[in-house]
């Protein structure tokens, strides 16, 4: 959930900004004018490494099996079988140590992800190496990029601290996504899917192919709508993706414009235990009592947001050894929550009493208007023994927070357009890093990684107070990779990470930065029919900002510093080819996640489980292909019991759950008209398990987010 904040009208930023152009059209033409200028220069370059140029976009933040880092990959081929409208976290649900949840219960709308028990604010997300996490809340809001999976070429999830990257520090994982590669030949795609809860997705894609062997223009338009499993938890989502590419013999230049709009009915209140048993789909959002005493629901208790991204990338293969990447980016976000407030204190909204009347019913909007812009760069050198990357980035966030009352039963002295709070915040994040893989011998290689990161954050509101903080972080990493033989590899790594508080932490008075030492010890086995990845990890924290289970008034998680805590775990994932028709892909994580000598409000609770950190997470995918182009997959997920607070209160325990999904796809390749016709079906929760994947605590009272029982999605994709 995006975070909006109120406060005193004490600071209104009116000065000049780096980007004065607010209109999409202006920025669009600015980026493309730069794009064609660089293209003219690039035509003069000469080499033969065209196919590898796209990898330069993410090579600074990605790793391979030569690097002593724990990771998993997903590519377009794997994504397409289940890409029927659900968000990217749901598509990643079967990766090791991953737990996902959906506010609406069906995987469309607001969805969340946790990795090794760490919530989304600790998962560093980049798109083509550009930071995506919201700078202030540090969260990721996939609802702002509906159907983005249709424009993803591949993604890599690094668990733990991972390697140095741009954006906020990774405390649970790093997720980096590479958008679509260019196509050499013209093509098109029409995809439609329909399913439970009146869910449907419509996608149109195109590519011109390489014109004159150099230029490509590609794009996508998507519409997703769903009523949601939970009452009124509807989603109305639209998105677009436009990419212009120039391909030279040594040059790749990409200009991208993508984004979307969302209108989502709020469903983050959850339900209590009694309601869970009696009416699982009940949603209290927007509920009020009218003059006759009837219970009603406000029909526009919604979240409304638009986010547009602009990226320009220039990758250059200078020689067989040297390559570079330079990128510029700008993101514009603007939107609001709308809430019906019953018997609100008029003074909280700048309204004077009307006679003896001091409360009123009203409808408020809490706005966020922000700009995020910057640059990233990398220089890579590679020879037979040494692979070195030097890179970094500079990014700035500027955000206006303000609130409006658009209707009140007693409007007092208010005028149209009045703001009852008007706050400003700014955040600058700069980093430089150098990392190297050196082949010491035929079997042994060394990995080193040094990063310096500087963060400045300024804010002013009643909740945060006057903030003017600077953070300087040094994050060293090192490891060894030992190839025992062609099939077996051992690795060990150490990584240090530091992370600044987010805005909600400042509101709660938890302003200590957190520190992490991450140790990873792994074994990789690779043969023709059997691949195995296993690792032990120990993550020791100082002042970790742990989830308390409580939420603020707009559903943002409240955290607090735990002076000493750790996560100790064992992860295994494998791919087993039983035959040409049967493949198994199991994974599991066993872990212990503890706060040590936890103090809450002056009381010491000793060693307790960290909230939302199950000790057992397991997944499995069974793939059966009886004939060519027909794939049947049984997808299984088990999540062990977990607590919703940090003192192991019995009422705060979430029960374990085991869910099974069935995925069927069949591809037909006609001889004319269409290149491919793919029919896809997905039955989620085929055993109709009544389960809860997430919750919150209101004091000592648990609230739950129930997930849908058996439901389905079916799709048809035409490629030509």
C-alpha positions in Angstrom: 0.0 0.0 0.0 1.3 3.4 -0.9 1.9 5.8 2.0 0.3 9.2 2.3 0.8 11.5 5.3 -0.8 14.5 6.9 0.8 17.3 8.8 1.0 21.0 9.6 1.0 23.5 6.7 4.5 24.6 7.4 6.5 24.1 4.2 5.4 24.3 0.6 8.2 23.8 -1.9 7.9 26.2 -4.8 11.5 26.3 -6.1 12.8 25.0 -9.4 13.2 21.3 -9.9 15.5 19.2 -12.1 12.5 18.3 -14.2 10.1 21.2 -14.9 8.2 19.4 -17.6 5.2 17.7 -16.1 3.5 16.6 -19.2 4.1 13.1 -20.6 4.4 14.5 -24.1 7.3 16.9 -23.3 9.4 14.2 -21.6 8.6 11.7 -24.3 10.0 13.9 -27.0 13.0 14.9 -24.9 14.0 11.3 -24.4 13.5 10.3 -28.0 15.5 13.3 -29.3 18.4 12.2 -27.2 17.8 8.7 -28.4 18.2 9.6 -32.1 21.2 11.9 -31.4 23.0 9.0 -29.8 21.9 6.7 -32.6 23.6 8.8 -35.2 26.8 8.6 -33.3 26.5 4.9 -32.7 26.2 4.1 -36.4 29.9 4.8 -36.7 30.9 2.1 -34.3 32.1 -1.4 -35.3 32.1 -4.9 -33.7 30.3 -8.2 -33.8 28.9 -8.7 -30.3 25.2 -7.8 -31.0 23.4 -10.6 -29.2 25.1 -10.0 -25.8 24.5 -6.2 -25.7 21.1 -6.5 -24.0 22.8 -8.2 -21.1 24.9 -5.2 -20.5 21.8 -3.4 -19.1 21.8 -5.6 -16.1 25.3 -7.1 -15.9 26.2 -4.6 -13.2 23.5 -6.0 -10.8 23.2 -9.6 -11.9 25.3 -12.7 -11.1 26.1 -16.1 -12.6 27.2 -19.4 -11.1 30.7 -18.1 -11.1 29.7 -15.7 -8.3 29.3 -16.8 -4.6 25.8 -15.5 -4.3 22.5 -17.4 -3.8 20.0 -16.7 -6.6 17.2 -18.0 -8.8 16.3 -17.0 -12.4 13.0 -16.9 -14.3 12.8 -16.2 -18.0 10.0 -15.3 -20.4 9.4 -19.0 -21.4 8.6 -19.9 -17.8 6.5 -16.8 -17.1 4.3 -17.2 -20.1 2.6 -20.4 -18.9 0.9 -18.6 -15.9 0.8 -15.0 -17.2 -3.0 -14.6 -17.1 -3.3 -11.3 -15.2 -1.9 -12.0 -11.7 0.9 -9.8 -10.4 4.6 -10.6 -10.6 4.9 -11.6 -6.9 2.3 -14.3 -7.5 4.2 -15.6 -10.5 7.3 -15.8 -8.3 5.4 -17.7 -5.5 7.2 -21.0 -6.2 10.8 -19.7 -5.9 12.7 -20.7 -2.7 12.0 -18.8 0.5 9.2 -16.8 -1.1 5.8 -16.1 0.5 3.2 -14.0 -1.3 -0.1 -12.6 -0.4 -3.0 -10.7 -2.0 -5.2 -8.1 -0.3 -8.1 -8.9 -2.6 -7.5 -12.6 -2.3 -7.1 -13.5 -5.9 -3.6 -12.3 -6.9 -4.8 -9.1 -8.8 -4.5 -5.7 -7.3 -2.4 -5.1 -4.2 -0.1 -8.1 -3.7 2.9 -8.5 -1.5 6.0 -10.6 -1.3 8.4 -11.7 1.5 11.7 -13.4 1.1 13.4 -15.2 4.0 10.8 -13.5 6.2 11.8 -10.0 5.1 9.0 -7.9 3.7 8.8 -6.0 0.4 10.5 -2.9 1.8 13.7 -5.0 2.1 13.6 -6.5 -1.4 15.6 -4.2 -3.6 13.8 -4.1 -7.0 15.4 -2.7 -10.2 14.1 -2.5 -13.8 17.0 -2.6 -16.3 19.2 -1.6 -13.4 17.0 1.4 -12.5 15.6 1.5 -8.9 11.9 0.8 -8.6 11.3 0.8 -4.8 9.4 3.9 -3.6 12.1 6.1 -2.1 10.2 7.1 1.0 8.2 4.0 2.0 10.8 1.7 0.4 8.0 -0.6 -0.8 7.1 -1.9 -4.2 3.6 -1.4 -5.6 3.0 -3.8 -8.4 -0.5 -2.5 -8.8 1.0 0.6 -10.5 2.5 -1.7 -13.2 -0.3 -4.1 -14.2 0.7 -6.9 -16.6 4.3 -5.8 -16.5 5.2 -9.5 -16.7 4.2 -9.4 -20.4 7.2 -7.0 -21.0 9.8 -8.9 -18.9 12.5 -10.8 -20.7 13.9 -12.3 -17.5 14.3 -11.7 -13.8 16.8 -12.7 -11.2 16.0 -13.0 -7.4 19.2 -12.8 -5.3 18.4 -14.0 -1.7 20.2 -12.3 1.2 22.2 -9.2 0.7 23.3 -10.2 -2.8 25.7 -8.0 -4.8 25.9 -4.2 -4.8 23.0 -2.6 -6.7 21.4 0.7 -7.3 18.6 2.0 -5.0 17.8 1.0 -1.4 19.8 -1.6 0.4 18.7 -5.3 0.2 18.0 -6.9 3.5 16.0 -9.9 2.3 16.6 -10.1 -1.4 17.3 -8.2 -4.7 15.0 -8.6 -7.6 16.3 -7.3 -11.0 14.2 -7.4 -14.1 15.2 -7.0 -17.7 12.5 -5.8 -20.1 11.9 -7.3 -23.6 14.8 -7.8 -25.9 14.6 -6.4 -29.4 13.1 -8.6 -32.1 14.8 -9.0 -35.5 11.5 -9.7 -37.3 8.2 -8.0 -37.2 5.6 -9.7 -35.0 2.4 -9.2 -33.0 0.5 -10.8 -30.2 -3.0 -10.7 -28.9 -3.7 -12.2 -25.5 -7.0 -12.5 -23.6 -7.8 -14.3 -20.4 -10.9 -14.7 -18.3 -11.6 -16.2 -14.9 -13.2 -16.2 -11.5 -14.4 -13.0 -9.7 -15.1 -11.5 -13.2 -11.4 -11.2 -13.8 -10.2 -10.6 -17.3 -7.0 -9.4 -19.0 -6.6 -8.1 -22.6 -3.1 -7.5 -24.0 -1.9 -6.4 -27.4 1.8 -6.4 -28.3 3.7 -5.5 -31.5 7.2 -5.2 -32.8 8.3 -3.7 -36.1 11.4 -5.9 -36.1 14.7 -4.4 -37.0 14.1 -1.7 -39.7 17.2 -1.2 -41.9 18.9 -3.8 -39.7 19.1 -1.1 -36.9 15.9 0.3 -35.6 13.0 -1.4 -33.8 9.8 0.0 -32.2 7.8 -2.3 -29.9 4.9 -1.8 -27.6 2.2 -3.2 -25.4 -1.2 -2.1 -24.2 -3.0 -4.0 -21.4 -6.3 -3.8 -19.5 -7.0 -5.9 -16.4 -10.2 -5.9 -14.3 -11.3 -8.0 -11.4 -14.0 -7.8 -8.8 -11.7 -9.6 -6.3 -12.4 -12.5 -4.0 -13.0 -10.1 -1.1 -16.2 -8.0 -1.2 -15.8 -4.8 -3.4 -12.0 -5.4 -3.6 -12.2 -4.5 -7.3 -9.3 -3.5 -9.6 -9.5 -1.5 -12.7 -5.9 -1.5 -14.2 -4.5 -0.1 -17.4 -0.9 -0.1 -18.6 1.3 0.6 -21.5 4.9 -0.2 -22.6 6.7 1.5 -25.5 10.3 0.8 -26.5 12.5 2.2 -29.2 15.7 0.4 -29.9 18.8 1.1 -32.0 21.1 -1.8 -32.6 24.6 -1.1 -34.0 27.5 -3.5 -34.4 28.8 -2.5 -31.0 25.9 -0.4 -29.7 22.6 -0.8 -28.1 20.4 2.2 -27.3 17.0 1.8 -25.8 14.4 4.5 -25.0 11.5 3.2 -22.9 8.3 4.7 -21.8 6.0 2.6 -19.6 3.5 2.9 -16.8 -0.1 2.5 -15.8 -3.1 3.7 -14.0 -5.0 1.9 -11.2 -8.2 2.3 -9.4 -8.5 -0.2 -6.6 -11.2 -0.5 -3.9 -9.4 -0.6 -0.6 -9.3 -4.0 1.2 -6.4 -3.7 3.7 -8.5 -3.6 6.9 -8.7 -7.4 7.3 -11.3 -9.2 9.3 -11.5 -10.6 12.9 -11.6 -14.3 13.8 -15.4 -14.4 14.2 -16.0 -12.9 10.8 -13.3 -15.2 9.3 -15.4 -18.1 10.3 -18.8 -16.7 9.3 -18.1 -14.4 6.3 -14.6 -14.8 4.8 -15.1 -12.2 2.1 -16.4 -9.3 4.3 -14.7 -6.0 3.7 -15.2 -3.2 6.3 -13.6 -0.5 4.1 -16.0 2.3 3.3 -18.5 1.2 5.9 -20.7 3.8 7.6 -24.2 4.2 9.2 -26.7 6.5 7.5 -29.3 8.7 9.2 -31.8 5.8 9.4 -29.3 3.6 11.2 -28.6 1.4 8.1 -25.2 0.1 7.4 -23.9 1.3 4.1 -20.6 1.3 2.1 -19.1 4.3 0.4 -18.8 3.4 -3.3 -15.5 5.2 -3.9 -13.4 4.1 -1.0 -10.6 3.7 -3.5 -6.9 4.1 -4.2 -6.2 6.0 -7.4 -2.8 6.4 -8.9 -0.9 6.9 -12.1 2.8 6.2 -12.5 4.8 6.9 -15.7 8.5 5.7 -16.2 11.0 7.0 -18.7 14.3 5.3 -19.3 17.2 5.9 -21.7 20.0 3.3 -21.9 23.1 3.4 -24.0 25.2 0.2 -23.9 28.5 0.0 -25.8 30.8 -2.9 -26.5 34.1 -1.0 -26.9 36.3 -4.0 -27.4 36.4 -7.7 -26.6 37.3 -6.7 -23.1 35.5 -3.5 -22.4 31.8 -2.5 -22.3 29.8 0.3 -20.8 26.3 1.3 -19.9 24.9 4.7 -19.2 21.3 5.3 -18.2 19.0 8.2 -17.4 15.6 7.8 -15.8 12.5 9.8 -14.6 9.4 8.6 -12.9 6.3 10.7 -12.3 3.7 9.5 -9.8 0.5 11.2 -8.8 -2.6 9.9 -7.0 -4.7 9.7 -3.9 -6.7 7.6 -1.5 -10.3 8.5 -0.9 -12.0 7.7 2.4 -15.4 8.2 4.0 -14.8 9.3 7.6 -17.7 9.0 10.0 -17.9 11.4 13.0 -14.5 12.9 12.2 -13.2 15.6 14.5 -13.6 18.9 12.6 -10.4 20.3 14.1 -8.4 17.5 12.5 -9.3 18.9 9.1 -9.0 22.6 9.7 -12.7 23.1 10.2 -14.2 25.4 12.8 -17.1 24.2 15.0 -20.6 24.9 13.7 -22.2 26.1 16.9 -21.9 23.2 19.3 -21.2 20.7 16.5 -17.5 19.6 16.6 -17.7 16.4 14.5 -18.9 15.7 11.0 -19.1 13.0 8.3 -16.8 13.8 5.5 -15.0 12.4 2.4 -11.2 13.1 2.3 -8.5 12.6 -0.3 -4.9 12.0 0.7 -2.6 13.0 -2.2 0.9 12.1 -3.2 2.6 14.0 -6.1 6.2 13.0 -6.6 9.1 13.0 -9.0 12.0 10.6 -9.1 14.9 11.0 -11.4 18.6 10.3 -11.8 21.3 8.4 -13.6 23.1 5.0 -13.4 26.3 3.9 -15.0 28.7 0.9 -15.2 32.0 0.1 -16.9 32.9 -3.5 -17.3 36.3 -5.1 -18.1 36.6 -8.9 -18.7 39.4 -11.2 -19.8 40.2 -14.8 -19.2 40.9 -14.4 -15.5 39.4 -11.1 -14.4 35.9 -9.7 -14.6 35.6 -6.2 -13.1 32.6 -3.8 -12.9 32.7 -0.3 -11.7 29.4 1.5 -11.4 27.0 3.5 -9.4 24.1 5.9 -9.6 22.6 9.2 -8.3 18.9 9.5 -7.7 16.6 12.1 -6.2 13.0 11.9 -5.0 10.8 15.0 -4.4 7.4 14.4 -3.0 4.4 16.6 -2.1 1.9 15.2 0.5 -1.4 17.0 0.9 -5.0 16.4 1.9 -8.3 17.6 0.7 -11.9 17.4 2.1 -14.1 17.1 -1.0 -17.4 16.8 0.9 -18.5 17.3 4.5 -21.9 17.2 6.1 -20.9 20.4 8.1 -18.3 22.1 5.9 -17.9 25.2 8.2 -15.7 27.9 6.7 -14.0 25.5 4.1 -13.6 26.5 0.5 -13.2 24.3 -2.6 -9.5 23.3 -3.0 -8.5 23.9 0.6 -5.8 21.6 1.9 -5.9 20.4 5.5 -2.2 19.5 5.4 0.6 20.2 3.0 3.9 18.5 3.5 7.1 18.2 1.5 9.9 15.6 1.4 13.1 15.1 -0.5 15.5 12.2 -0.7 18.9 11.9 -2.5 20.5 8.5 -2.9 24.0 8.2 -4.4 26.3 5.2 -4.6 29.5 3.9 -6.2 30.7 0.4 -6.3 33.4 -1.8 -7.7 33.2 -5.5 -7.9 35.5 -8.2 -9.3 35.7 -11.9 -10.0 39.3 -13.1 -10.2 40.2 -16.6 -11.3 43.0 -17.6 -8.9 43.4 -21.0 -10.4 41.4 -23.4 -12.7 39.2 -24.3 -9.8 39.2 -21.4 -7.4 38.0 -17.8 -8.0 37.7 -14.8 -5.6 34.8 -12.3 -5.5 35.2 -8.8 -4.0 32.6 -6.0 -3.9 32.9 -2.6 -2.3 30.1 -0.1 -2.2 29.8 3.4 -0.7 26.3 4.8 -0.4 25.2 8.2 0.8 21.6 9.1 1.6 20.1 12.4 2.6 16.4 12.7 3.7 14.4 15.8 4.5 10.8 15.9 5.6 8.4 18.0 7.5 5.1 17.0 8.9 3.3 16.6 12.3 4.0 12.8 12.2 7.7 12.9 11.2 8.6 16.3 12.7 11.4 18.2 11.0 13.8 15.7 9.5 17.2 16.5 8.0 19.3 13.4 8.1 22.4 12.2 6.3 23.6 8.6 6.2 26.9 7.3 5.0 27.1 3.5 4.4 30.1 1.3 3.5 29.1 -2.1 2.3 31.9 -4.6 1.7 31.3 -8.1 0.3 33.7 -10.9 -0.5 33.6 -14.6 -1.3 35.2 -17.7 -2.8 33.9 -20.0 -5.5 35.5 -23.5 -5.7 34.8 -25.8 -8.7 35.5 -29.3 -7.3 34.9 -30.8 -10.7 32.6 -30.2 -13.7 29.5 -31.1 -11.7 30.2 -29.7 -8.2 30.8 -26.2 -7.0 31.2 -24.9 -3.5 31.0 -21.2 -2.5 31.2 -19.1 0.6 30.5 -15.4 0.9 30.2 -12.5 3.4 28.2 -9.4 2.8 27.6 -6.3 4.9 24.5 -4.1 4.4 23.2 -0.9 6.0 19.8 0.6 5.5 18.1 3.9 6.5 14.6 4.1 8.1 11.6 4.8 5.9 9.1 7.6 6.5 6.7 5.4 8.6 9.7 4.6 10.9 10.3 8.3 11.5 6.6 8.7 12.4 7.0 5.9 15.0 10.2 7.4 16.4 12.4 4.5 15.1 15.1 6.4 13.4 18.1 4.2 13.9 19.6 2.8 10.7 19.8 -1.0 10.6 22.9 -3.2 10.0 23.3 -6.7 8.6 26.1 -9.2 8.3 25.2 -12.0 5.9 27.1 -15.3 5.6 26.3 -17.8 2.8 27.8 -21.3 2.3 26.5 -23.2 -0.7 26.9 -26.2 -2.9 25.8 -26.4 -6.6 25.5 -29.7 -8.5 24.9 -29.7 -12.2 24.4 -32.8 -14.4 22.4 -33.5 -17.5 19.3 -34.7 -15.6 19.8 -33.3 -12.1 20.6 -29.8 -10.9 20.8 -29.0 -7.2 21.4 -25.7 -5.3 21.8 -25.8 -1.6 23.0 -23.3 0.9 23.2 -22.4 4.6 22.8 -18.7 5.6 23.2 -16.7 8.7 22.0 -13.1 8.8 22.9 -11.2 11.9 21.2 -7.9 12.5 21.9 -4.8 14.6 18.8 -2.6 15.2 16.7 -4.5 12.6 13.5 -2.8 11.8 11.1 -5.6 12.4 7.4 -5.7 11.6 5.2 -5.3 14.7 2.1 -6.5 13.0 0.4 -3.2 13.5 -0.8 -0.9 10.6 -1.1 2.9 10.4 -4.4 4.6 9.3 -3.6 4.0 5.6 -2.5 0.3 6.0 1.2 0.8 6.0 3.1 -1.6 8.3 4.6 -0.2 11.5 8.1 -1.3 12.4 10.3 -1.0 15.4 14.1 -1.5 16.0 15.2 -4.8 17.5 18.6 -4.3 19.0 19.8 -7.8 18.2 18.3 -10.4 15.9 19.2 -13.1 13.4 18.0 -15.4 10.7 19.6 -18.9 10.3 18.5 -21.1 7.5 19.0 -23.9 5.0 17.7 -23.6 1.5 17.5 -26.3 -1.2 16.1 -26.2 -4.7 16.5 -28.8 -7.5 15.5 -29.7 -11.0 15.1 -33.4 -11.6 14.4 -34.8 -15.1 12.8 -38.2 -14.4 12.3 -38.8 -18.1 11.7 -36.8 -21.2 8.1 -36.3 -20.1 8.5 -35.8 -16.3 10.3 -33.0 -14.5 10.3 -32.3 -10.8 11.3 -28.9 -9.3 11.2 -29.1 -5.5 12.5 -26.5 -3.0 12.4 -26.0 0.7 13.7 -23.7 3.4 14.2 -24.5 7.1 15.0 -21.5 9.2 15.2 -20.1 12.7 14.3 -16.4 12.9 14.8 -14.8 16.4 14.8 -11.6 18.2 17.4 -11.8 21.1 16.5 -10.2 24.4 13.6 -8.3 22.8 12.4 -5.3 24.8 8.9 -3.9 24.1 7.8 -0.9 26.0 10.4 -1.5 28.7 9.6 -5.2 29.2 12.1 -7.9 28.2 10.6 -10.8 26.4 13.8 -12.8 25.9 14.4 -14.7 22.6 11.3 -14.8 20.4 10.4 -15.5 16.8 10.5 -12.6 14.4 7.1 -11.7 13.1 6.0 -13.0 9.7 8.9 -15.4 9.5 7.8 -19.0 9.1 10.4 -21.7 9.9 9.3 -23.9 7.0 8.7 -22.8 3.4 8.5 -25.4 0.7 7.4 -25.5 -3.0 7.3 -28.0 -5.8 6.4 -28.0 -9.5 5.7 -31.3 -11.2 5.7 -30.9 -15.0 4.3 -33.6 -17.3 4.5 -33.3 -21.1 2.8 -36.3 -22.6 3.1 -34.9 -26.2 5.0 -32.1 -27.8 3.7 -28.6 -26.9 1.4 -29.9 -24.1 2.4 -29.1 -20.6 0.6 -30.1 -17.4 2.0 -28.7 -14.2 1.0 -29.2 -10.6 2.3 -26.4 -8.4 2.5 -26.9 -4.7 3.3 -24.5 -1.9 3.6 -25.1 1.9 4.1 -22.2 4.4 4.6 -23.1 8.0 2.9 -21.4 11.0 4.1 -17.8 11.8 3.4 -15.1 14.3 2.0 -11.7 13.5 3.8 -10.0 16.4 7.2 -10.5 18.1 6.1 -11.7 21.5 4.6 -15.0 20.3 1.1 -14.1 21.5 -1.0 -17.2 20.9 -3.8 -15.1 19.3 -1.2 -13.7 16.9 -0.3 -17.1 15.3 -1.2 -17.7 11.6 -1.8 -21.3 10.8 0.3 -23.2 8.2 -1.2 -23.9 4.8 -0.6 -26.1 1.8 -2.0 -25.0 -1.5 -2.0 -26.8 -4.9 -2.5 -25.2 -8.3 -2.9 -26.9 -11.7 -1.5 -25.2 -14.9 -2.2 -26.5 -18.4 -0.9 -25.1 -21.6 -1.1 -26.3 -25.2 0.6 -24.6 -28.1 -0.5 -25.0 -31.7 1.7 -23.9 -34.6 -0.4 -23.4 -37.7 1.1 -23.3 -41.2 -0.5 -19.9 -42.0 -1.9 -16.7 -40.5 -0.6 -17.3 -37.0 2.8 -18.3 -35.9 1.4 -19.7 -32.6 -1.8 -20.3 -30.8 -1.5 -21.0 -27.1 -4.3 -22.1 -24.9 -3.6 -21.8 -21.2 -5.6 -22.7 -18.1 -4.8 -22.2 -14.4 -6.9 -23.6 -11.5 -5.7 -22.1 -8.3 -6.2 -23.8 -5.0 -7.6 -27.0 -6.6 -8.3 -28.5 -3.2 -10.3 -25.4 -2.1 -8.1 -24.8 1.0 -9.5 -22.1 3.3 -6.3 -20.4 4.2 -4.9 -17.1 5.4 -1.5 -15.9 4.1 -1.3 -12.5 6.0 -2.7 -10.6 8.9 -2.3 -7.7 11.2 -2.7 -6.9 14.9 -5.0 -4.3 16.4 -3.6 -4.2 19.9 -4.0 -7.9 21.0 -6.7 -8.6 18.4 -5.8 -10.4 15.2 -7.1 -9.5 11.9 -6.8 -11.7 8.8 -6.5 -11.5 5.0 -8.3 -14.6 3.7 -7.2 -15.9 0.3 -9.5 -17.3 -2.4 -10.7 -20.9 -2.5 -10.7 -22.8 -5.7 -10.7 -20.4 -8.7 -9.6 -20.4 -12.3 -8.1 -18.3 -15.1 -8.1 -19.3 -18.8 -6.4 -17.6 -21.7 -5.8 -17.6 -25.4 -2.7 -16.1 -27.0 -2.3 -15.5 -30.7 1.1 -14.7 -32.2 1.6 -13.6 -35.7 
